[in-house]
Amino acid sequence: MGVHPTAIVDPAARIHPDAEIGPYCIIGAEVEIGARTRLMGHLYIEGPTWIGEDNLFFPYSTVGVASQDLKYRGERTETRIGHRNRIREFVTIHRGTAGGGGLTEIGDDNLIMAYAHVAHDARIGSHCILGNAATLAGHVTIQDWAIIEAFSGVHQFCRIGRHAFVGGYSVITQDVLPYSMTVTPRESHLYGANRVGLERRGFPPEAIDALHKAFRLLRSDKLNTSQAVERIRAEVTQTAEIAELLEFIQTSERGIIK
């Protein structure tokens, strides 16, 4: 542990004694790095940025730099990254803007693969995976346990619900329902419950079956979303997951993928 002699660390940065700063890293002022976090080398980090404990950053990533939002005028904004994340090569994470709350935030236990982009004011929960070159536009919210496969793009202000799976090369322009599997052939469609992922995470069969029935109603060509919601309330077992699904639909501002 320690700071490699080729690294450049601003005197105002706060580096835990048990952190490791590898060769040719550049660490700016107001950057705080927690215990046992390791920067392998060739990283560039600007502040204000807070990074927790036990993270692993692979080479050539950029963290906490100014956003690409043309409205950004240099106001003080932040980046926060939690604990036990793995950030692979050439990832870009931009700090927040005044128009989005001033914060870009990543939770705990996430895997962000090579060339992924996390834009200004994005919020990523915990236990999420971003595949290679997955791209999050500004103000995107990724809820816990979601997976976004490689080369997928998420439009600004969209939400990806908990335990959702977004297939590779998808173009996401509306909210993705929790527990769902969404794939884009040319445009995104709801394919049903993320059954394999939910089984792996120990969801009971009755919860998965209820979600399967709910998604079947939502996909029906004979029902609009409001009608499908009414049928779900009347015909599907009202598990905690169904309650969360219905609440997610009701709070959607961009509409949902079906």
C-alpha positions as CSV (number, residue, x, y, z in Angstrom):
1,M,0.0,0.0,0.0
2,G,1.1,3.6,-0.5
3,V,1.6,6.1,-3.3
4,H,3.9,5.2,-6.2
5,P,6.7,7.7,-6.8
6,T,5.4,8.5,-10.3
7,A,1.9,9.4,-9.1
8,I,1.0,13.0,-8.8
9,V,-1.2,13.7,-5.7
10,D,-2.5,17.1,-4.8
11,P,-1.6,18.1,-1.2
12,A,-5.4,18.7,-0.6
13,A,-6.3,15.1,-1.5
14,R,-7.1,12.8,1.4
15,I,-5.7,9.3,0.8
16,H,-6.1,6.6,3.5
17,P,-2.8,5.1,4.6
18,D,-4.1,1.6,3.5
19,A,-5.1,2.8,0.0
20,E,-2.8,2.1,-3.0
21,I,-2.1,4.7,-5.7
22,G,-0.3,3.0,-8.6
23,P,2.1,4.4,-11.1
24,Y,1.2,7.6,-13.2
25,C,-2.0,8.3,-11.4
26,I,-3.1,11.9,-11.1
27,I,-5.2,12.8,-8.1
28,G,-6.6,16.3,-7.7
29,A,-7.6,18.4,-4.7
30,E,-10.7,17.4,-2.7
31,V,-10.4,13.8,-3.6
32,E,-10.9,11.4,-0.7
33,I,-10.0,7.7,-1.1
34,G,-10.8,5.1,1.5
35,A,-9.0,2.2,3.0
36,R,-7.8,-0.7,0.8
37,T,-9.0,1.0,-2.4
38,R,-6.5,0.3,-5.1
39,L,-5.8,2.4,-8.2
40,M,-3.7,0.1,-10.4
41,G,-2.2,2.9,-12.5
42,H,-2.7,5.7,-15.1
43,L,-6.0,7.0,-13.5
44,Y,-7.1,10.6,-13.5
45,I,-9.4,11.7,-10.7
46,E,-10.7,15.2,-10.0
47,G,-12.5,16.5,-6.9
48,P,-14.7,16.9,-5.2
49,T,-14.8,13.1,-5.3
50,W,-15.4,10.7,-2.5
51,I,-14.4,7.1,-3.0
52,G,-15.0,4.5,-0.3
53,E,-13.2,1.3,0.8
54,D,-12.1,-1.8,-1.0
55,N,-12.6,-0.5,-4.5
56,L,-10.4,-1.7,-7.4
57,F,-9.8,0.7,-10.3
58,F,-8.1,-0.7,-13.4
59,P,-5.9,1.5,-15.6
60,Y,-6.9,4.5,-17.8
61,S,-10.2,5.4,-16.2
62,T,-11.3,9.0,-15.6
63,V,-13.4,9.9,-12.6
64,G,-15.0,13.2,-11.4
65,V,-14.2,15.4,-14.4
66,A,-16.6,18.1,-15.6
67,S,-19.7,16.9,-17.4
68,Q,-20.3,17.2,-21.2
69,D,-23.6,19.1,-20.5
70,L,-23.2,22.4,-22.4
71,K,-25.2,24.1,-19.7
72,Y,-22.4,23.3,-17.1
73,R,-20.6,26.5,-16.1
74,G,-18.0,25.2,-13.7
75,E,-20.3,25.2,-10.6
76,R,-19.1,23.1,-7.6
77,T,-20.5,19.6,-8.0
78,E,-19.5,16.1,-6.7
79,T,-18.9,12.5,-7.5
80,R,-19.4,9.7,-4.8
81,I,-18.5,6.1,-5.2
82,G,-19.2,3.6,-2.4
83,H,-17.4,0.4,-1.4
84,R,-16.2,-2.8,-3.1
85,N,-16.7,-1.6,-6.7
86,R,-14.7,-2.8,-9.6
87,I,-14.1,-0.2,-12.3
88,R,-12.4,-1.6,-15.4
89,E,-10.3,0.0,-18.1
90,F,-11.2,3.3,-19.8
91,V,-14.3,4.0,-17.8
92,T,-15.5,7.6,-17.7
93,I,-17.5,8.9,-14.7
94,H,-18.5,12.6,-14.8
95,R,-19.5,14.7,-11.8
96,G,-22.9,16.2,-11.4
97,T,-24.4,19.5,-12.5
98,A,-26.4,22.1,-10.7
99,G,-29.4,21.2,-12.8
100,G,-29.4,17.6,-11.6
101,G,-28.7,17.9,-7.9
102,G,-25.0,18.4,-8.2
103,L,-24.1,14.7,-7.6
104,T,-23.1,11.7,-9.7
105,E,-23.4,8.7,-7.3
106,I,-22.4,5.0,-7.5
107,G,-23.3,2.6,-4.7
108,D,-21.6,-0.6,-3.5
109,D,-20.5,-3.9,-5.0
110,N,-20.9,-2.8,-8.7
111,L,-19.0,-4.0,-11.7
112,I,-18.5,-1.4,-14.4
113,M,-16.8,-3.0,-17.4
114,A,-14.3,-1.4,-19.8
115,Y,-15.3,1.7,-21.8
116,A,-18.6,2.2,-19.9
117,H,-19.7,5.8,-19.5
118,V,-21.5,7.3,-16.5
119,A,-22.7,10.8,-17.3
120,H,-23.5,13.7,-15.0
121,D,-26.1,13.3,-12.3
122,A,-26.5,9.5,-12.9
123,R,-27.4,7.4,-9.9
124,I,-26.3,3.8,-9.8
125,G,-27.5,1.6,-6.9
126,S,-25.7,-1.4,-5.6
127,H,-24.9,-4.9,-7.0
128,C,-25.3,-3.6,-10.6
129,I,-23.3,-4.6,-13.7
130,L,-22.6,-2.3,-16.7
131,G,-21.3,-4.3,-19.6
132,N,-18.5,-3.1,-21.9
133,A,-19.2,0.3,-23.5
134,A,-22.6,0.6,-21.8
135,T,-23.5,4.2,-21.9
136,L,-25.6,6.1,-19.3
137,A,-26.8,9.6,-20.3
138,G,-27.3,12.4,-17.8
139,H,-29.8,11.9,-14.9
140,V,-30.2,8.2,-15.5
141,T,-31.1,6.1,-12.4
142,I,-30.0,2.4,-12.2
143,Q,-31.7,0.6,-9.3
144,D,-30.1,-2.2,-7.3
145,W,-29.2,-5.5,-9.0
146,A,-29.8,-4.3,-12.5
147,I,-27.7,-5.6,-15.4
148,I,-27.1,-3.6,-18.6
149,E,-25.2,-5.6,-21.2
150,A,-22.5,-4.4,-23.6
151,F,-23.0,-1.5,-26.0
152,S,-26.4,-0.5,-24.7
153,G,-27.4,3.1,-24.4
154,V,-29.8,4.6,-21.8
155,H,-31.4,7.9,-22.7
156,Q,-31.3,10.8,-20.2
157,F,-33.7,10.7,-17.3
158,C,-34.6,7.1,-17.8
159,R,-34.9,4.6,-14.9
160,I,-33.8,1.0,-14.9
161,G,-35.8,-0.9,-12.2
162,R,-34.4,-3.3,-9.6
163,H,-33.3,-6.8,-10.8
164,A,-33.9,-5.8,-14.5
165,F,-31.9,-7.2,-17.3
166,V,-31.2,-5.2,-20.4
167,G,-29.8,-7.2,-23.3
168,G,-26.7,-6.1,-25.3
169,Y,-27.0,-3.4,-28.0
170,S,-30.3,-2.2,-26.5
171,V,-31.4,1.4,-27.0
172,I,-33.4,2.5,-23.9
173,T,-35.5,5.6,-24.3
174,Q,-38.2,4.8,-21.7
175,D,-38.2,3.3,-18.2
176,V,-37.3,-0.4,-17.9
177,L,-39.6,-2.2,-15.5
178,P,-38.1,-3.9,-12.3
179,Y,-37.7,-7.7,-12.5
180,S,-38.0,-7.5,-16.3
181,M,-35.9,-8.7,-19.2
182,T,-35.7,-6.1,-22.0
183,V,-34.0,-6.6,-25.4
184,T,-33.9,-4.3,-28.4
185,P,-34.1,-5.8,-31.8
186,R,-34.7,-2.4,-33.4
187,E,-36.6,-0.9,-30.5
188,S,-37.0,-2.1,-27.0
189,H,-39.7,-4.6,-26.1
190,L,-40.7,-6.2,-22.8
191,Y,-40.1,-9.9,-23.1
192,G,-41.3,-11.0,-19.7
193,A,-40.0,-11.7,-16.2
194,N,-36.2,-12.0,-15.7
195,R,-36.9,-15.6,-14.6
196,V,-33.3,-16.9,-14.6
197,G,-31.9,-13.9,-12.7
198,L,-34.7,-14.0,-10.1
199,E,-34.3,-17.7,-9.5
200,R,-30.6,-17.3,-9.0
201,R,-31.3,-14.6,-6.4
202,G,-33.6,-16.8,-4.4
203,F,-37.0,-15.3,-5.3
204,P,-39.8,-17.8,-4.4
205,P,-41.7,-19.5,-7.3
206,E,-45.0,-17.8,-6.4
207,A,-43.3,-14.3,-6.7
208,I,-41.9,-15.2,-10.1
209,D,-45.1,-16.7,-11.3
210,A,-47.0,-13.6,-10.3
211,L,-44.5,-11.4,-12.2
212,H,-44.9,-13.7,-15.3
213,K,-48.6,-13.2,-15.2
214,A,-48.3,-9.5,-14.8
215,F,-45.9,-9.1,-17.7
216,R,-48.1,-11.2,-19.9
217,L,-51.0,-8.8,-19.3
218,L,-48.7,-5.8,-19.9
219,R,-47.5,-7.2,-23.2
220,S,-51.1,-7.9,-24.4
221,D,-51.9,-6.2,-27.7
222,K,-55.5,-6.0,-26.5
223,L,-54.8,-3.9,-23.4
224,N,-53.3,-0.5,-22.9
225,T,-51.2,0.1,-19.8
226,S,-54.0,1.4,-17.6
227,Q,-56.2,-1.6,-18.6
228,A,-53.3,-4.0,-17.9
229,V,-52.8,-2.4,-14.5
230,E,-56.4,-2.9,-13.6
231,R,-56.3,-6.6,-14.7
232,I,-53.1,-7.1,-12.6
233,R,-54.8,-5.7,-9.5
234,A,-57.8,-7.9,-10.1
235,E,-56.2,-11.2,-11.3
236,V,-52.6,-11.4,-10.1
237,T,-51.5,-12.4,-6.5
238,Q,-50.5,-9.1,-4.9
239,T,-47.0,-10.0,-3.8
240,A,-44.4,-7.4,-2.7
241,E,-42.9,-7.5,-6.1
242,I,-46.2,-6.8,-7.8
243,A,-46.7,-3.9,-5.5
244,E,-43.3,-2.5,-6.5
245,L,-44.0,-3.1,-10.1
246,L,-47.3,-1.2,-10.0
247,E,-45.8,1.7,-8.0
248,F,-43.0,1.9,-10.6
249,I,-45.5,2.1,-13.4
250,Q,-47.5,4.8,-11.7
251,T,-44.5,7.0,-11.1
252,S,-43.1,6.7,-14.6
253,E,-42.7,10.0,-16.4
254,R,-41.4,8.7,-19.7
255,G,-43.7,5.8,-20.1
256,I,-42.7,2.1,-19.9
257,I,-41.3,-0.3,-22.3
258,K,-43.8,-3.0,-23.4
